[in-house]
Amino acid sequence: MVRVALQTLWPAFLMAGVLEMLVFALVDPSDLHWLGGAPINAPRQTLYTLAFFAFWAVIAVAGAITALLLCRGDETDRSS
């Protein structure tokens, strides 16, 4: 189980870094607004950090779902 978690989290970590570089190469954090239109008044570093963890979480969930779908039925039944 730990091996599958690491195999999922490490590539997700790397891709979250790449995605963050791509997004913030095009988007200025000071131009971001909440859905209601109010500007987000937070330091740039905070927005970079929150975005990185959001990207990492989404990519990790996608990888975990893929790993779960790749497991054979007997492996899934054995772990519960």
C-alpha positions in Angstrom: 0.0 0.0 0.0 2.8 2.4 0.9 4.5 1.6 -2.4 1.4 2.4 -4.4 1.0 5.7 -2.5 4.6 6.7 -3.2 4.3 5.7 -6.9 1.2 8.0 -7.0 2.4 10.9 -5.0 5.9 11.4 -6.4 4.9 11.8 -10.1 2.0 14.0 -8.9 4.5 16.2 -7.0 6.7 16.6 -10.1 3.7 17.3 -12.4 2.2 19.8 -9.9 5.5 21.7 -10.1 5.4 21.7 -13.9 1.8 22.8 -13.9 2.4 25.6 -11.5 5.2 26.9 -13.6 3.1 26.8 -16.7 0.1 28.5 -15.0 2.0 31.2 -13.3 4.0 31.9 -16.4 0.7 33.1 -17.9 -1.3 34.3 -14.9 -0.2 37.1 -12.5 -1.3 36.2 -9.0 -2.2 39.8 -8.2 -4.8 39.7 -11.0 -6.7 36.8 -9.4 -10.2 37.3 -8.1 -12.7 35.3 -6.1 -15.8 34.0 -7.9 -17.8 37.0 -6.6 -15.4 39.4 -8.3 -13.5 40.6 -5.2 -9.7 40.5 -5.6 -7.8 38.0 -3.6 -5.7 39.9 -1.1 -2.9 37.5 -0.3 0.8 37.5 -0.8 2.1 36.0 -4.0 4.0 33.3 -2.1 0.7 32.2 -0.4 -1.1 31.9 -3.7 1.8 30.0 -5.2 1.8 27.5 -2.3 -2.0 27.0 -2.3 -2.0 26.5 -6.0 0.8 24.0 -5.8 -1.0 21.9 -3.2 -4.3 22.1 -5.1 -2.6 20.9 -8.3 -0.8 18.2 -6.4 -4.0 17.0 -4.8 -5.9 16.9 -8.0 -3.2 15.1 -9.9 -2.6 12.6 -7.0 -6.4 11.8 -6.9 -6.3 11.1 -10.6 -3.2 8.9 -10.2 -4.8 7.1 -7.2 -8.0 6.4 -9.2 -5.8 5.0 -12.1 -3.9 2.8 -9.6 -7.2 1.5 -8.2 -8.6 0.7 -11.6 -5.4 -1.1 -12.5 -5.6 -3.4 -9.5 -7.0 -6.8 -10.1 -10.0 -7.8 -8.2 -8.2 -10.3 -6.0 -5.7 -7.7 -4.9 -8.4 -5.3 -3.9 -10.3 -8.0 -2.0 -7.2 -9.1 -0.2 -6.4 -5.6 1.1 -9.8 -5.2 2.9 
